[in-house]
Amino acid sequence: MGTQMAAEPRSPSEQRVRQAEAGSVMPSRAFGPLIDSLDLKQIRCFVAAYEEGSFSKAALREHCTQPGLSVYIQRLETMLAHRLFDRKARGVTPTIAGRHFYACCADVLKTVSMAKQRMLDMAGNVATDINVGVSPTLFKGVLPWMLPDYLSAHPYVDVRLAEAYSGTLTDWVVSGEVQVAIVTKPPIHLGLETTHFFRDRLVLVTRGSDTHQKGRRPRRRRSSELQKLKLILPSPRHSLRQVIEAAAVRPGATGSGRILEIDGMLGTLELVRNSDWATVVASIAVMDEVKQGRLVAEPIYGPELWLDFYLIRTKDRLLSPACRDFLHWLKETLTRVAKAQGPTCQATVA
C-alpha cells in the first residue's frame, strides 16, 4: 500500500500560515489576506494574555488549554508579522507592537459588545438575567430595602446576587462569573474599568439597649479610643482593616484593648449585639438596627474614617438595560439613605 501524503490546508490563507510557521519568507503584500482571516477568538485570547500577563491564566479565563492558546498567539503573530509578547519564565510581557495591537483589540471587543446590546435593546428584550457581585455592607444595609420594589417592577428579570469581599468579587468579574461588582478596594487590572460609586463614614458600633437608645444623639469617638477597646475586625487582607490602619490608628494596642478577627459581617454583628465587644463598619450596614435601638453607631474623628465603594466591570462588556436599571435603583436608595443620615453617609451618584 502506498504512503499516504498529509493533506494540505484547503484555503490559500491556511497555506500561507503553514508556510510562515515553517520559516518561509513571505512578501509583505501577502499578509493582507492573512489579516483578513483574523477572528474574535484570536482577539479574545490575545487580550486575555495581555491583561493576565500569563498564557496559563489567560487559558483559564478563556476556557481553553494553555497549549491551544499558545498556538492561537503564535498564529496571530504570524498573521501580523510582529512578535506580540516576550516570553519569560514567569509569564509574558507585551512588546511595543503588542501594546499598540491591544489598544485596537480593546476597541474591537467593546464595539462588538455594543452591537450585541443594541440589537437586544431594539428587540425589546425584557426577559433576561443579571449577575451582580456586592460587598457584605451593601447586602446587609441597602439591598433588603431595594430588592422587593425592583423585583416587582422587573417581573421578567432573574436576579442573582453574589456576596463576597473585594478580592473574590474582582476575580469573579474577570472570569465572567458576575457581570459587574461593587467593591471597597479598586483593583489593579488592565482589563477592568473602575468608577467611584459612593462613600460612607466608618462608625464604632456597640451593643444597644433597645428603647433607651432610640432618639439619642450618638457621641463622637476619637480614633485613639480604639486602642483601648475590645474590637472585632476583619483580617488585614480586607480593605476596611487597611483603611483603619492606613490612618495610623492602632486598634487594640494599649490597656485592655484586644482584637478578635472575624471575616464575616453577620457573625461580627451578632457577637456585638450579645457582648461587650465592639466593631467598626460602614454606617449604612447598621442604620436599621441603630434606629431600632439594638446597636449604637458613633462617628469616629481625629481622623475621620471613610470607606469608598467602586463599581467594576470588564472593559469589553456593556451592561444590559436590566443591570443598568438595577444599579440606578441602588444609587437612588443610597441617595435617600444619605439624606436621612445627614453627613454620616455621602452617596455619590455617577
C-alpha positions as CSV (number, residue, x, y, z in Angstrom):
1,M,0.0,0.0,0.0
2,G,1.5,3.4,-0.9
3,T,2.4,6.0,1.5
4,Q,-0.5,8.5,2.1
5,M,0.5,12.1,1.8
6,A,-0.6,14.6,4.6
7,A,-3.5,16.7,3.4
8,E,-2.6,20.3,2.5
9,P,-4.6,23.2,4.0
10,R,-7.6,23.8,1.8
11,S,-7.6,27.6,1.8
12,P,-4.9,29.9,0.5
13,S,-4.7,31.7,3.8
14,E,-4.1,28.5,5.7
15,Q,-1.4,27.6,3.3
16,R,0.3,30.9,3.9
17,V,0.1,30.4,7.7
18,R,1.8,27.0,7.3
19,Q,4.5,28.5,5.2
20,A,5.2,31.3,7.6
21,E,5.2,28.9,10.6
22,A,7.8,26.7,8.7
23,G,10.0,29.7,8.3
24,S,9.2,30.5,4.6
25,V,9.9,34.0,3.5
26,M,6.7,36.0,2.7
27,P,6.5,39.3,0.9
28,S,4.7,42.0,2.9
29,R,1.8,42.1,0.4
30,A,0.9,38.5,1.3
31,F,-0.1,39.5,4.8
32,G,-3.3,41.2,3.7
33,P,-5.3,38.1,3.2
34,L,-3.9,36.6,6.4
35,I,-5.1,39.5,8.5
36,D,-8.5,39.3,6.8
37,S,-8.8,35.8,8.4
38,L,-8.4,37.2,12.0
39,D,-11.3,36.2,14.2
40,L,-12.8,37.2,17.6
41,K,-11.5,34.1,19.3
42,Q,-7.9,35.1,18.5
43,I,-8.5,38.6,19.6
44,R,-10.0,37.4,22.9
45,C,-7.1,35.1,23.6
46,F,-4.6,37.9,22.9
47,V,-6.4,40.3,25.1
48,A,-6.6,37.8,27.9
49,A,-2.9,37.0,27.7
50,Y,-2.1,40.7,27.6
51,E,-4.2,41.5,30.7
52,E,-3.3,38.5,32.7
53,G,0.4,38.5,31.8
54,S,0.3,34.7,31.6
55,F,-0.7,32.2,28.9
56,S,-1.9,29.7,31.6
57,K,-4.1,32.3,33.4
58,A,-5.4,33.5,30.0
59,A,-6.3,29.9,29.1
60,L,-8.3,29.5,32.3
61,R,-10.1,32.8,31.6
62,E,-11.0,31.8,28.0
63,H,-11.9,28.2,28.9
64,C,-9.3,26.6,26.7
65,T,-6.0,24.7,27.1
66,Q,-2.7,26.5,27.6
67,P,-1.1,24.9,24.5
68,G,-4.1,25.7,22.5
69,L,-3.9,29.4,23.5
70,S,-0.2,29.4,22.7
71,V,-1.0,28.2,19.2
72,Y,-3.6,31.0,18.8
73,I,-1.0,33.6,19.8
74,Q,1.7,32.1,17.5
75,R,-0.6,32.1,14.5
76,L,-1.7,35.7,15.3
77,E,1.9,36.8,15.4
78,T,2.5,35.1,12.1
79,M,-0.6,36.9,10.6
80,L,0.5,40.3,11.8
81,A,4.2,39.8,11.0
82,H,5.0,41.0,14.5
83,R,6.1,39.4,17.8
84,L,3.4,40.5,20.3
85,F,4.9,39.1,23.5
86,D,8.3,38.5,25.1
87,R,8.1,35.0,26.7
88,K,9.7,34.7,30.2
89,A,9.8,32.1,32.9
90,R,7.2,33.8,35.0
91,G,4.8,34.9,32.2
92,V,4.7,37.2,29.2
93,T,5.2,40.9,28.7
94,P,3.9,42.8,25.6
95,T,6.2,44.2,23.0
96,I,5.7,47.6,21.5
97,A,3.7,46.0,18.7
98,G,1.7,44.1,21.3
99,R,0.8,47.3,23.2
100,H,-0.4,49.0,20.0
101,F,-2.4,45.9,19.0
102,Y,-4.0,45.7,22.4
103,A,-5.4,49.2,22.1
104,C,-7.1,48.3,18.8
105,C,-8.4,45.0,20.1
106,A,-10.0,46.6,23.2
107,D,-11.9,48.9,20.9
108,V,-13.0,45.9,18.7
109,L,-14.3,43.9,21.7
110,K,-16.2,46.9,23.1
111,T,-17.7,47.7,19.6
112,V,-18.9,44.0,19.3
113,S,-20.4,44.2,22.8
114,M,-22.2,47.5,21.9
115,A,-23.6,45.9,18.7
116,K,-25.0,42.9,20.6
117,Q,-26.5,45.1,23.2
118,R,-28.1,47.4,20.7
119,M,-29.8,44.5,18.9
120,L,-31.1,43.3,22.3
121,D,-32.4,46.8,23.1
122,M,-34.1,47.1,19.7
123,A,-35.8,43.8,20.1
124,G,-37.3,45.0,23.4
125,N,-35.6,42.2,25.3
126,V,-37.0,42.3,28.8
127,A,-36.6,38.7,29.8
128,T,-33.0,38.4,30.9
129,D,-30.9,37.7,33.9
130,I,-28.3,39.8,35.8
131,N,-25.4,38.7,37.9
132,V,-24.2,41.3,40.4
133,G,-21.5,41.0,43.0
134,V,-21.9,43.0,46.2
135,S,-19.9,43.6,49.4
136,P,-21.4,42.4,52.7
137,T,-22.0,46.0,53.7
138,L,-24.5,46.5,50.8
139,F,-26.1,43.1,51.3
140,K,-26.8,44.0,54.9
141,G,-27.6,47.7,54.7
142,V,-29.3,48.5,51.4
143,L,-30.5,45.5,49.3
144,P,-33.3,44.4,51.7
145,W,-34.9,47.9,51.2
146,M,-34.4,48.0,47.4
147,L,-34.9,44.5,46.1
148,P,-38.6,43.9,46.7
149,D,-39.5,47.0,44.7
150,Y,-37.0,46.3,41.9
151,L,-38.3,42.7,41.5
152,S,-41.9,43.9,41.4
153,A,-41.0,46.4,38.7
154,H,-39.0,43.8,36.7
155,P,-41.0,40.6,36.7
156,Y,-39.1,39.0,33.8
157,V,-35.6,39.7,35.2
158,D,-33.9,36.8,37.0
159,V,-31.5,38.3,39.6
160,R,-28.5,36.6,41.0
161,L,-26.5,38.3,43.7
162,A,-23.1,37.1,44.9
163,E,-21.9,38.3,48.3
164,A,-18.1,38.4,48.9
165,Y,-15.2,40.6,49.8
166,S,-13.4,42.7,47.2
167,G,-10.7,40.3,46.1
168,T,-13.1,37.5,45.4
169,L,-15.5,39.8,43.6
170,T,-12.8,41.1,41.4
171,D,-11.8,37.5,40.4
172,W,-15.5,36.8,39.6
173,V,-15.8,39.9,37.3
174,V,-12.6,38.9,35.4
175,S,-13.7,35.3,35.0
176,G,-17.3,36.4,33.9
177,E,-18.9,34.8,36.9
178,V,-20.7,38.1,37.6
179,Q,-21.3,40.9,35.1
180,V,-20.5,43.8,37.5
181,A,-19.5,44.1,41.1
182,I,-19.3,46.8,43.8
183,V,-16.1,46.6,45.8
184,T,-14.4,48.6,48.5
185,K,-10.9,48.3,47.0
186,P,-10.2,49.4,43.4
187,P,-8.5,46.5,41.6
188,I,-5.3,46.9,39.6
189,H,-6.2,45.0,36.4
190,L,-5.8,46.2,32.9
191,G,-9.0,44.5,31.7
192,L,-11.2,46.2,34.2
193,E,-13.0,49.6,34.2
194,T,-13.4,51.2,37.6
195,T,-15.7,54.1,38.6
196,H,-16.4,55.5,42.0
197,F,-19.9,54.5,43.3
198,F,-20.3,56.1,46.7
199,R,-18.6,56.6,50.1
200,D,-19.7,56.0,53.7
201,R,-18.3,57.0,57.0
202,L,-16.9,54.3,59.3
203,V,-18.5,54.2,62.7
204,L,-17.8,52.5,66.0
205,V,-20.6,50.0,66.7
206,T,-21.5,48.8,70.2
207,R,-24.4,46.9,71.8
208,G,-27.6,48.9,72.3
209,S,-30.3,48.8,75.0
210,D,-33.4,48.9,72.8
211,T,-35.8,51.7,73.6
212,H,-33.2,53.5,75.8
213,Q,-31.1,54.3,72.8
214,K,-33.9,55.5,70.4
215,G,-33.7,59.1,69.6
216,R,-30.4,59.6,71.4
217,R,-27.8,61.6,69.5
218,P,-24.6,59.5,69.3
219,R,-21.5,60.9,70.7
220,R,-18.3,61.1,68.6
221,R,-15.4,58.9,69.4
222,R,-11.7,59.8,69.0
223,S,-9.8,57.3,66.9
224,S,-7.3,57.0,69.7
225,E,-10.0,55.3,71.8
226,L,-9.9,52.3,69.5
227,Q,-6.6,51.3,71.1
228,K,-8.4,50.7,74.4
229,L,-11.4,48.7,73.2
230,K,-12.2,45.1,72.5
231,L,-12.7,45.2,68.8
232,I,-13.9,42.7,66.2
233,L,-12.3,43.5,62.9
234,P,-11.7,41.6,59.6
235,S,-8.3,40.3,58.9
236,P,-5.6,42.6,57.4
237,R,-6.2,41.5,53.8
238,H,-9.6,43.3,53.8
239,S,-9.9,46.9,52.7
240,L,-11.8,48.0,55.8
241,R,-9.0,47.0,58.1
242,Q,-6.5,48.6,55.7
243,V,-8.4,51.9,55.8
244,I,-8.2,51.9,59.6
245,E,-4.5,51.1,59.8
246,A,-3.6,53.5,56.9
247,A,-4.9,56.3,59.1
248,A,-2.3,55.4,61.7
249,V,-5.0,54.1,64.0
250,R,-3.7,51.2,66.2
251,P,-6.8,49.4,67.4
252,G,-6.4,47.2,70.5
253,A,-2.9,48.4,71.1
254,T,-2.9,49.5,74.7
255,G,-4.5,48.8,78.1
256,S,-7.4,46.4,77.9
257,G,-7.6,46.7,74.1
258,R,-7.9,43.4,72.2
259,I,-8.5,42.4,68.6
260,L,-10.7,39.5,67.5
261,E,-10.6,38.8,63.8
262,I,-13.8,37.6,62.1
263,D,-14.1,37.7,58.3
264,G,-17.9,37.9,58.2
265,M,-20.5,40.7,58.7
266,L,-23.3,38.6,60.2
267,G,-21.1,36.8,62.8
268,T,-19.5,40.1,63.8
269,L,-22.7,42.0,64.4
270,E,-24.3,39.0,66.3
271,L,-21.4,39.0,68.7
272,V,-21.6,42.8,69.2
273,R,-25.3,42.5,70.0
274,N,-24.7,40.0,72.7
275,S,-21.4,41.1,74.3
276,D,-19.2,44.0,75.4
277,W,-17.2,43.7,72.1
278,A,-17.4,46.5,69.5
279,T,-16.7,46.7,65.8
280,V,-16.0,49.3,63.1
281,V,-18.2,49.2,60.0
282,A,-19.7,51.5,57.3
283,S,-22.7,53.3,58.8
284,I,-25.0,52.0,56.1
285,A,-24.6,48.4,57.3
286,V,-26.2,49.1,60.7
287,M,-28.5,52.0,60.1
288,D,-31.7,49.9,60.6
289,E,-30.6,48.3,63.8
290,V,-29.5,51.7,65.2
291,K,-33.0,53.0,64.6
292,Q,-34.4,50.0,66.4
293,G,-32.0,50.6,69.4
294,R,-30.3,47.2,69.0
295,L,-27.0,48.8,68.1
296,V,-25.3,52.1,68.7
297,A,-23.2,53.7,66.0
298,E,-20.8,56.5,66.9
299,P,-18.8,58.5,64.3
300,I,-15.0,58.4,64.6
301,Y,-12.8,61.5,64.3
302,G,-9.2,62.5,64.7
303,P,-9.0,61.5,61.8
304,E,-12.4,60.7,60.3
305,L,-12.5,57.3,58.6
306,W,-14.3,56.8,55.3
307,L,-14.9,53.7,53.2
308,D,-15.2,54.2,49.4
309,F,-17.1,51.8,47.1
310,Y,-16.3,51.2,43.4
311,L,-18.2,49.8,40.5
312,I,-16.0,47.4,38.4
313,R,-16.6,45.6,35.1
314,T,-14.6,44.3,32.2
315,K,-13.8,46.9,29.5
316,D,-15.4,44.8,26.7
317,R,-18.7,44.3,28.5
318,L,-21.7,46.7,28.2
319,L,-24.3,46.3,30.9
320,S,-27.8,45.2,29.9
321,P,-30.7,47.7,30.4
322,A,-31.9,45.5,33.3
323,C,-28.5,45.6,35.0
324,R,-28.2,49.4,34.4
325,D,-31.6,49.8,36.0
326,F,-30.6,47.7,39.0
327,L,-27.6,50.0,39.6
328,H,-29.7,53.1,39.2
329,W,-32.2,51.8,41.8
330,L,-29.3,51.1,44.1
331,K,-28.0,54.6,43.7
332,E,-31.4,56.1,44.3
333,T,-31.7,54.1,47.5
334,L,-28.2,55.2,48.7
335,T,-29.1,58.8,48.0
336,R,-32.2,58.5,50.1
337,V,-30.2,56.9,52.9
338,A,-27.6,59.7,52.7
339,K,-30.3,62.4,53.1
340,A,-31.8,60.5,56.0
341,Q,-28.5,60.1,57.8
342,G,-27.2,63.6,57.1
343,P,-23.4,64.0,57.0
344,T,-22.8,60.4,58.2
345,C,-23.0,59.0,54.7
346,Q,-22.1,60.6,51.4
347,A,-23.5,58.8,48.4
348,T,-22.0,59.9,45.0
349,V,-24.3,59.3,42.1
350,A,-22.1,58.8,39.0
